[in-house]
Amino acid sequence: MKEEVLVVGAGIGGLCAALSLSPTGRAITLLERDPAPPGGDADEIFEDWRRMGASHVRQSHAFLARLRGIIKANHPDLLAELRDMGVRELSLDSMLTEQQQETYRPQAGDEDLTIITSRRTTLELVMRRYVERMENVTIRSGFRVTELIHARQPDGVMVVSGVRGTEDGEEVSLSADVIVDASGKNGPLLPQLMKDGARVKEESETAGILYFTRHYRLNPGQDEPSRTENPPASGDLGFLKFGVFPGDNGCFSITLAVPEVEHELRRAVTDPECFHAITHLLPGLKPWTDERRSTGRGKVYGMGDLHSRWRELLPGGEAVMRGYFALGDTLVRTNPLYGRGCSFAAVSGEALREALDTSPDPEVRQKIYYRRLRSELRPYYDNQLSQDRSAIRRARNALTPGYRKGLRARMLESFFDDGVRIALRSDTDLLRQAMRGFHMLEHPNKWLGKPANFGKVMYYWTRGKRRNAAAYPPKLGPDRADMLERLSIDHRADMISQGSRSAGERQAAG
C-alpha cells in the first residue's frame, strides 16, 4: 500500500517537497489555504494572484545555483518550462567585472554557478503547474489547516497523525502516514505543538533590516543596461543596501534594504516617487530606472518583521516528534539578503526523501532528516547571523553622534573592503570558489579558510589602494546626510544620543 503524505502549504516549500517525493511513488496531497492561481499569462498572474499565505510573494526573488542544480538533475523538463515562461538564467560570466571579463576563460563547473531569476509569481506558477500534472500529486486549494491531530506519548514524544481544517466552509479531518509542515514563517501549527508540550528548542533574533521592492518594465525597444560598462547594480552604503533583480518578460525589480533604526528613511522609501528618486541617486541603479529605458509599475512592497530563527526538533540527538516534518521557513529562517530561503526548502525536500526512503522507522526518519539539515543548513544560518549582527552595529554607530571606530574595527573593515572585496573583483578563480559557498555548494567560509586563498587576499590587501585602483568600483552613492538632504528628509531625526544608546545597551545586556 502506498504511503500517504500530507503537505501543509503549496508555496515554494510545499512544491519542493512534492518535487522531491513524487518520483518515490507516494501519494502526496498539498493543502493550500489560498485560492488557485487565475488563468492567464505571467503579467496577469502577477497582478491578480492572491497569495495571502505568502506576503513576500512580490518581493525580489532568485533561485541560487543549489536549487537550480536540484531542478536540473531531477526535473529537467521543469527547467525548460521555466525558460519558456521567460524566466532568466544568469551565469558566472555575467557577474564578472570588466577587468575580469578581459581574461575570463570558462572552466568545468562554471555552468553550475548559474542562478534563476524572475518574478516570484512566475516561478511559483510554473512550478505549481508542473507539480499539478504529476499523477501521484494532488493540490487542494482553499483548504485552511487549523490544527494538527496529535497525541503526546508517555515518553514525551509527540505523535502527529493528521490535520483538521476547513474546506468550502466545511470542517474536514485528514489522516496520513507523514505530515509535512510547509506553512511558512507565520504558520501556527508548530507553535501549537510547542504550546501543547512538544520539546522543541527555538532560537530567534532580529535581522535588523526591512526590505522595500518596486517593479519596473523595460520600455518598448529598450534593453537592460550593460553590467560591465556601468557601476555595480548592487551594493551596501551602510544605511542602505540595494540591488537589481532581472525578471521575466521584460520586467525587473529593485530592492532597497533599510536598517530598522533608520526610521525616517524607511518611512520615506514607501512612497513610489521617493523610491524612484533614490534609484536616481545611486549610479548603479540610475541606468536601469532612467525614464527613457523603463517605467515603474505600481506600489512599493514592504517586508518587515524579519527574524532569523532556528527550531531544533532533535535536541540532544533525540527525536521529539513522530510522523511530522517541518520544512522551509517553518523550521529555519534567515535574513533574505542572499535569497537562500528557497534553496533551504529544496535541500529540505531532498533530505526528507532520503529520510523516508532509508527507513520505515519513524524515529530513525526524524534523526536522518534533522541531522542532515543541521549539517547542510546550519553553517549558512550562523554565517548570516554573524553578518546581521555586524550590520546592526554599523547602522547604530552611524547614528551615534561622535562615534569613532576603534583600531580593530578599522582593520577588519579594511581587510574586507580593501582585501577580500578587491581580491574577488580581481581574481576570477577566487570568485569561483567564493561563489560555491554563496550558492550553497560548499561551506560558506571554506574558500577563505584555504591557506592559498587567504594568502591571495592578503596579497591584494597589502598592495594598497593605489596599486589596486583599477579593481575598485566607482562610488556606489552619496553618504547618508547627503542623500537624506537631497530627498528633503531631516537627517538628524534618527540620530541616537550617546547617553540613550548606552542606557539601551545596558538594558539589553541586563
C-alpha positions as CSV (number, residue, x, y, z in Angstrom):
1,M,0.0,0.0,0.0
2,K,1.3,3.5,-0.9
3,E,2.5,5.6,1.9
4,E,0.4,8.8,2.1
5,V,1.9,12.2,2.7
6,L,0.0,15.4,3.6
7,V,1.9,18.6,2.9
8,V,0.6,21.8,4.5
9,G,1.2,24.6,2.1
10,A,1.7,24.8,-1.7
11,G,4.2,27.6,-1.8
12,I,7.8,27.1,-2.7
13,G,8.4,24.9,0.3
14,G,5.4,22.6,-0.3
15,L,6.2,22.4,-4.1
16,C,9.8,21.5,-3.4
17,A,8.6,18.7,-1.1
18,A,6.3,17.4,-3.8
19,L,9.1,17.6,-6.4
20,S,11.4,15.5,-4.2
21,L,8.8,12.9,-3.1
22,S,6.9,12.5,-6.3
23,P,9.4,10.1,-8.0
24,T,9.1,7.8,-5.0
25,G,5.5,6.9,-5.9
26,R,4.0,8.0,-2.6
27,A,0.5,9.5,-2.6
28,I,1.1,13.3,-2.0
29,T,-1.6,15.8,-1.2
30,L,-0.8,19.5,-0.8
31,L,-3.2,21.6,1.3
32,E,-3.1,25.3,0.4
33,R,-5.2,27.9,2.1
34,D,-5.1,30.4,-0.8
35,P,-7.2,30.1,-3.9
36,A,-5.7,28.5,-7.1
37,P,-3.9,30.9,-9.4
38,P,-6.1,32.5,-12.1
39,G,-5.6,31.7,-15.7
40,G,-3.6,34.0,-18.0
41,D,-0.1,35.0,-18.7
42,A,2.7,35.9,-16.3
43,D,1.6,39.6,-16.1
44,E,-2.0,38.7,-15.2
45,I,-0.7,36.2,-12.6
46,F,1.5,38.9,-11.1
47,E,-1.4,41.4,-10.9
48,D,-4.3,39.1,-9.8
49,W,-3.0,36.1,-7.9
50,R,-4.0,36.5,-4.2
51,R,-1.3,34.9,-2.0
52,M,-2.3,35.9,1.5
53,G,-0.3,33.0,2.8
54,A,2.9,34.4,1.3
55,S,3.0,38.1,1.9
56,H,6.5,38.3,0.4
57,V,5.4,37.0,-3.0
58,R,6.0,40.3,-4.7
59,Q,9.5,40.8,-3.2
60,S,12.5,40.2,-5.4
61,H,13.4,36.5,-5.8
62,A,16.2,34.4,-7.3
63,F,16.9,30.7,-7.1
64,L,20.5,30.1,-6.2
65,A,22.7,27.6,-8.1
66,R,22.0,24.9,-5.5
67,L,18.2,25.0,-6.2
68,R,18.8,25.2,-9.9
69,G,21.1,22.2,-9.8
70,I,18.4,20.2,-8.0
71,I,15.8,21.1,-10.6
72,K,18.2,20.4,-13.5
73,A,19.2,17.0,-12.1
74,N,15.8,15.7,-11.1
75,H,13.3,17.7,-13.2
76,P,14.9,19.0,-16.4
77,D,11.5,19.5,-18.1
78,L,10.6,21.9,-15.3
79,L,13.8,23.9,-16.0
80,A,12.8,24.0,-19.7
81,E,9.3,25.2,-18.8
82,L,10.7,28.0,-16.6
83,R,12.8,29.2,-19.6
84,D,9.8,29.0,-21.9
85,M,7.9,31.3,-19.5
86,G,10.6,33.9,-19.7
87,V,12.5,33.1,-16.5
88,R,16.1,34.2,-16.7
89,E,19.3,32.4,-16.1
90,L,22.4,34.4,-15.1
91,S,25.8,32.7,-15.4
92,L,29.1,33.3,-13.7
93,D,30.5,35.4,-16.6
94,S,27.7,37.9,-16.2
95,M,28.8,38.6,-12.7
96,L,32.4,39.4,-13.6
97,T,34.0,42.9,-13.5
98,E,35.1,44.5,-16.8
99,Q,38.7,43.7,-15.7
100,Q,37.9,40.1,-15.2
101,Q,35.9,39.8,-18.4
102,E,39.0,40.6,-20.4
103,T,40.9,37.5,-19.1
104,Y,37.9,35.1,-18.4
105,R,38.2,31.6,-19.8
106,P,35.3,29.2,-19.0
107,Q,36.2,26.2,-16.8
108,A,34.5,23.0,-15.9
109,G,31.9,23.7,-13.2
110,D,31.2,27.3,-14.1
111,E,27.8,26.4,-15.5
112,D,26.9,25.1,-12.0
113,L,27.1,28.6,-10.7
114,T,24.1,29.8,-12.7
115,I,21.1,31.3,-10.9
116,I,17.5,31.6,-11.9
117,T,15.8,34.9,-11.5
118,S,12.2,36.1,-12.1
119,R,9.2,37.5,-10.5
120,R,8.2,35.1,-7.7
121,T,4.7,34.7,-9.0
122,T,6.1,33.4,-12.3
123,L,8.5,31.0,-10.6
124,E,5.8,29.6,-8.4
125,L,3.2,29.4,-11.1
126,V,5.4,27.3,-13.4
127,M,6.4,25.0,-10.5
128,R,2.8,24.6,-9.5
129,R,1.5,23.7,-13.0
130,Y,4.4,21.2,-13.3
131,V,3.5,19.6,-9.9
132,E,-0.2,19.5,-10.7
133,R,0.4,17.3,-13.7
134,M,2.1,14.6,-11.6
135,E,-0.1,11.5,-11.3
136,N,0.5,10.9,-7.6
137,V,0.2,14.6,-6.5
138,T,-3.0,16.4,-5.7
139,I,-3.3,20.1,-4.7
140,R,-6.4,21.1,-2.7
141,S,-6.7,24.9,-2.8
142,G,-8.8,26.8,-0.3
143,F,-8.1,24.2,2.4
144,R,-7.2,26.0,5.6
145,V,-5.4,23.7,8.1
146,T,-6.3,24.9,11.6
147,E,-4.6,22.2,13.7
148,L,-2.6,19.0,13.7
149,I,-4.1,15.8,15.0
150,H,-1.6,14.8,17.6
151,A,-1.1,12.9,20.9
152,R,1.7,13.1,23.4
153,Q,3.2,9.8,24.4
154,P,4.3,8.8,27.9
155,D,7.9,9.3,26.9
156,G,7.1,12.9,25.9
157,V,7.3,12.3,22.1
158,M,4.6,14.0,20.1
159,V,3.0,11.7,17.5
160,V,1.2,13.6,14.6
161,S,-1.2,11.6,12.5
162,G,-3.3,14.1,10.6
163,V,-4.8,17.5,10.2
164,R,-8.0,19.3,10.8
165,G,-9.2,22.3,8.8
166,T,-11.9,23.9,6.7
167,E,-12.7,23.5,3.0
168,D,-15.6,25.1,1.2
169,G,-17.0,26.1,4.6
170,E,-17.0,22.5,5.9
171,E,-14.8,21.1,8.7
172,V,-12.6,18.4,7.4
173,S,-10.2,15.9,9.1
174,L,-7.5,14.0,7.1
175,S,-5.0,11.4,8.3
176,A,-1.8,10.3,6.7
177,D,1.4,8.4,7.4
178,V,3.6,11.5,7.1
179,I,2.7,15.2,7.8
180,V,5.0,17.8,6.2
181,D,4.6,21.3,7.6
182,A,5.5,23.9,4.9
183,S,3.0,26.5,6.2
184,G,5.7,29.2,6.3
185,K,7.2,31.7,8.7
186,N,3.9,32.5,10.3
187,G,2.4,29.1,10.2
188,P,0.6,28.3,13.5
189,L,0.9,24.6,13.6
190,L,4.4,24.0,15.1
191,P,3.8,26.7,17.7
192,Q,0.6,24.9,18.7
193,L,2.6,21.7,19.2
194,M,5.1,23.6,21.3
195,K,2.3,25.0,23.4
196,D,1.0,21.5,23.9
197,G,4.3,20.3,25.2
198,A,6.5,19.4,22.2
199,R,10.1,19.7,23.4
200,V,11.2,22.0,20.6
201,K,14.1,24.3,21.2
202,E,13.8,27.7,19.4
203,E,16.3,30.5,19.0
204,S,15.4,33.8,17.3
205,E,16.8,37.3,16.9
206,T,16.1,40.2,14.7
207,A,17.8,40.6,11.3
208,G,17.7,44.4,11.9
209,I,16.6,45.3,8.4
210,L,13.5,45.9,6.3
211,Y,13.1,45.4,2.5
212,F,11.3,47.5,0.0
213,T,10.7,46.4,-3.6
214,R,9.3,48.1,-6.7
215,H,8.8,46.5,-10.1
216,Y,9.8,48.1,-13.4
217,R,9.3,47.2,-17.1
218,L,11.6,48.0,-19.9
219,N,10.1,50.3,-22.5
220,P,9.4,49.0,-26.0
221,G,12.7,48.6,-27.9
222,Q,14.9,49.0,-24.8
223,D,17.4,46.5,-23.4
224,E,18.9,46.1,-20.0
225,P,22.0,48.2,-19.2
226,S,25.4,46.6,-19.5
227,R,26.6,45.1,-16.3
228,T,30.2,45.7,-17.1
229,E,30.1,49.2,-18.6
230,N,28.1,50.7,-15.7
231,P,28.7,51.0,-11.9
232,P,27.6,47.9,-9.9
233,A,23.8,47.5,-9.7
234,S,24.0,46.2,-6.1
235,G,25.9,47.5,-3.1
236,D,25.9,48.4,0.5
237,L,26.1,52.0,1.8
238,G,25.7,51.0,5.4
239,F,22.5,53.0,5.8
240,L,21.1,51.4,2.6
241,K,21.6,48.2,0.6
242,F,20.3,48.0,-2.9
243,G,20.1,45.5,-5.8
244,V,18.5,44.9,-9.2
245,F,16.8,41.6,-9.9
246,P,16.3,40.9,-13.7
247,G,12.9,39.3,-14.2
248,D,10.8,37.6,-16.8
249,N,9.2,39.1,-19.9
250,G,11.0,42.5,-19.9
251,C,10.4,43.1,-16.2
252,F,12.9,43.7,-13.4
253,S,12.6,44.7,-9.7
254,I,14.7,46.8,-7.4
255,T,15.0,46.2,-3.7
256,L,16.2,48.7,-1.2
257,A,17.0,47.4,2.3
258,V,17.0,49.8,5.2
259,P,18.2,49.2,8.8
260,E,15.4,49.1,11.3
261,V,16.9,52.1,13.1
262,E,16.6,54.3,10.0
263,H,13.1,55.4,10.9
264,E,12.9,58.4,8.7
265,L,14.3,56.8,5.6
266,R,12.2,53.7,5.9
267,R,9.1,55.8,6.1
268,A,10.0,57.8,3.1
269,V,11.0,54.9,0.9
270,T,7.5,53.5,0.9
271,D,6.4,56.4,-1.4
272,P,7.0,55.4,-5.1
273,E,8.2,58.8,-6.0
274,C,10.8,58.8,-3.2
275,F,11.8,55.2,-4.1
276,H,12.4,56.3,-7.7
277,A,14.3,59.3,-6.6
278,I,16.7,57.2,-4.6
279,T,17.4,55.0,-7.6
280,H,18.5,58.1,-9.5
281,L,20.9,59.0,-6.7
282,L,22.6,55.6,-7.0
283,P,24.9,55.4,-10.1
284,G,24.4,51.7,-10.4
285,L,20.6,51.9,-10.5
286,K,20.1,55.1,-12.5
287,P,20.8,53.4,-15.9
288,W,18.0,50.9,-15.1
289,T,15.3,53.4,-14.0
290,D,16.0,56.1,-16.5
291,E,12.6,57.1,-17.8
292,R,13.8,56.5,-21.4
293,R,14.6,52.9,-20.6
294,S,11.9,51.7,-18.1
295,T,8.7,52.5,-16.4
296,G,7.9,51.9,-12.7
297,R,4.9,49.8,-12.0
298,G,2.6,50.2,-9.1
299,K,3.3,50.4,-5.4
300,V,6.4,49.8,-3.2
301,Y,6.1,46.4,-1.5
302,G,7.5,46.4,2.1
303,M,8.6,43.4,4.1
304,G,9.4,43.6,7.8
305,D,9.3,41.5,10.9
306,L,12.4,39.7,9.8
307,H,13.9,37.4,12.3
308,S,16.5,34.7,12.0
309,R,15.0,31.6,13.6
310,W,16.2,28.0,14.2
311,R,13.8,25.4,15.6
312,E,15.6,22.4,16.9
313,L,13.5,19.2,16.6
314,L,16.3,16.9,17.5
315,P,17.6,18.4,20.8
316,G,20.3,16.2,22.4
317,G,20.1,13.9,19.4
318,E,16.7,12.5,20.4
319,A,13.5,12.9,18.3
320,V,10.7,14.9,19.9
321,M,8.2,14.1,17.1
322,R,7.0,11.2,15.1
323,G,5.2,11.5,11.8
324,Y,5.8,15.2,11.5
325,F,8.5,17.1,9.5
326,A,8.9,20.9,9.5
327,L,10.2,22.2,6.2
328,G,11.3,25.6,4.9
329,D,10.6,28.8,6.8
330,T,8.5,26.8,9.3
331,L,11.8,25.3,10.6
332,V,14.5,27.8,9.8
333,R,14.5,31.4,8.7
334,T,17.3,33.8,7.9
335,N,17.6,37.4,6.6
336,P,16.6,37.0,2.9
337,L,19.6,39.1,1.8
338,Y,21.2,36.3,-0.2
339,G,18.0,34.6,-1.3
340,R,18.7,31.3,0.5
341,G,15.1,30.6,1.7
342,C,14.0,28.8,-1.4
343,S,17.2,26.8,-1.6
344,F,16.8,25.9,2.1
345,A,13.4,24.5,1.2
346,A,14.7,22.5,-1.8
347,V,17.5,21.0,0.3
348,S,15.0,20.1,3.0
349,G,12.9,18.3,0.4
350,E,15.9,16.3,-0.7
351,A,16.6,15.4,3.0
352,L,13.0,14.4,3.5
353,R,13.1,11.9,0.6
354,E,16.4,10.4,1.9
355,A,14.9,10.0,5.4
356,L,11.6,8.4,4.2
357,D,13.4,6.1,1.7
358,T,16.1,5.0,4.2
359,S,13.9,3.5,6.9
360,P,10.2,2.9,7.8
361,D,11.0,3.6,11.5
362,P,9.5,7.0,12.4
363,E,12.3,7.8,14.9
364,V,15.1,6.9,12.6
365,R,13.5,9.1,9.9
366,Q,13.5,12.0,12.3
367,K,17.2,11.6,13.1
368,I,18.2,11.3,9.4
369,Y,16.2,14.3,8.4
370,Y,17.1,16.8,11.1
371,R,20.8,15.7,11.3
372,R,21.2,16.3,7.6
373,L,19.5,19.7,7.8
374,R,21.7,20.7,10.7
375,S,24.8,19.7,8.7
376,E,23.6,21.3,5.5
377,L,21.9,24.5,6.6
378,R,23.3,25.5,10.0
379,P,26.6,26.9,8.6
380,Y,24.6,29.3,6.4
381,Y,22.3,30.2,9.3
382,D,25.3,31.0,11.5
383,N,27.1,32.9,8.7
384,Q,24.1,35.2,8.1
385,L,23.5,35.7,11.8
386,S,27.1,37.0,12.2
387,Q,26.7,39.3,9.2
388,D,23.4,40.7,10.6
389,R,24.9,41.4,14.0
390,S,27.7,43.3,12.3
391,A,25.3,45.3,10.1
392,I,23.1,46.2,13.1
393,R,26.2,47.6,15.0
394,R,27.3,49.5,11.9
395,A,23.8,51.1,11.4
396,R,23.6,52.1,15.1
397,N,27.1,53.5,15.2
398,A,26.3,55.6,12.1
399,L,23.5,57.3,14.1
400,T,25.6,57.9,17.2
401,P,27.0,61.4,17.4
402,G,30.7,61.5,17.9
403,Y,31.2,57.8,17.3
404,R,34.7,56.8,16.2
405,K,35.7,53.4,15.1
406,G,38.4,51.6,17.2
407,L,41.6,50.3,15.6
408,R,40.3,46.7,15.5
409,A,37.1,47.8,13.7
410,R,39.0,49.8,11.2
411,M,41.4,46.9,10.5
412,L,38.5,44.5,10.0
413,E,36.7,46.9,7.7
414,S,39.8,47.5,5.7
415,F,40.5,43.7,5.4
416,F,37.1,43.1,3.9
417,D,36.8,46.3,1.8
418,D,40.4,46.5,0.6
419,G,41.4,42.9,0.8
420,V,38.5,40.4,0.3
421,R,36.4,42.6,-2.0
422,I,39.3,43.6,-4.1
423,A,40.6,40.1,-4.4
424,L,37.2,38.8,-5.6
425,R,37.0,41.6,-8.1
426,S,40.4,40.8,-9.4
427,D,41.0,37.1,-9.3
428,T,38.3,35.1,-11.2
429,D,39.3,31.8,-9.6
430,L,38.9,33.2,-6.1
431,L,35.4,34.4,-7.2
432,R,34.6,30.9,-8.4
433,Q,35.4,29.4,-5.1
434,A,33.6,32.1,-3.1
435,M,30.5,31.7,-5.3
436,R,30.4,28.0,-4.5
437,G,29.9,29.0,-0.8
438,F,27.5,31.7,-1.7
439,H,25.4,29.3,-3.7
440,M,25.3,26.6,-1.0
441,L,27.5,24.2,-3.0
442,E,30.0,24.0,-0.1
443,H,30.6,25.6,3.4
444,P,30.2,29.4,3.1
445,N,33.6,30.1,4.7
446,K,35.6,27.2,3.1
447,W,37.1,29.2,0.3
448,L,38.7,31.8,2.7
449,G,39.9,29.1,5.0
450,K,42.2,27.7,2.4
451,P,45.8,29.0,3.0
452,A,46.4,29.7,-0.7
453,N,43.3,31.7,-1.0
454,F,43.9,33.6,2.3
455,G,47.4,34.4,1.0
456,K,45.9,35.9,-2.2
457,V,43.6,38.1,-0.2
458,M,46.5,39.3,2.0
459,Y,48.5,40.0,-1.2
460,Y,45.8,42.3,-2.5
461,W,45.3,43.9,0.9
462,T,48.9,44.7,1.4
463,R,49.4,46.0,-2.1
464,G,47.5,49.1,-1.1
465,K,44.7,51.2,-2.7
466,R,46.9,52.9,-5.3
467,R,48.1,49.6,-6.9
468,N,44.6,48.1,-6.7
469,A,42.9,51.2,-8.0
470,A,41.6,49.5,-11.2
471,A,39.7,47.0,-9.1
472,Y,37.7,49.5,-7.0
473,P,34.2,50.1,-8.2
474,P,33.0,53.7,-8.7
475,K,31.5,55.4,-5.7
476,L,28.2,53.5,-5.0
477,G,26.2,56.5,-3.9
478,P,26.1,59.6,-1.7
479,D,26.7,59.4,2.1
480,R,23.8,59.3,4.4
481,A,23.5,63.0,5.2
482,D,23.8,64.0,1.5
483,M,21.2,61.5,0.4
484,L,18.6,62.5,3.1
485,E,19.2,66.2,2.4
486,R,18.6,65.6,-1.4
487,L,15.5,63.7,-0.5
488,S,14.3,66.5,1.8
489,I,14.5,64.2,4.8
490,D,15.7,65.5,8.1
491,H,19.0,63.6,8.5
492,R,19.1,64.5,12.2
493,A,15.8,62.9,13.1
494,D,17.3,59.4,13.7
495,M,20.4,60.4,15.5
496,I,20.9,58.5,18.7
497,S,22.3,60.3,21.7
498,Q,25.3,58.5,23.2
499,G,23.6,58.5,26.6
500,S,20.4,56.8,25.4
501,R,22.4,54.4,23.3
502,S,24.5,53.4,26.3
503,A,21.4,53.1,28.5
504,G,19.7,50.9,25.9
505,E,22.8,48.7,25.6
506,R,22.9,48.3,29.4
507,Q,19.2,47.4,29.5
508,A,19.7,44.8,26.7
509,A,22.7,43.3,28.5
510,G,20.7,43.0,31.7
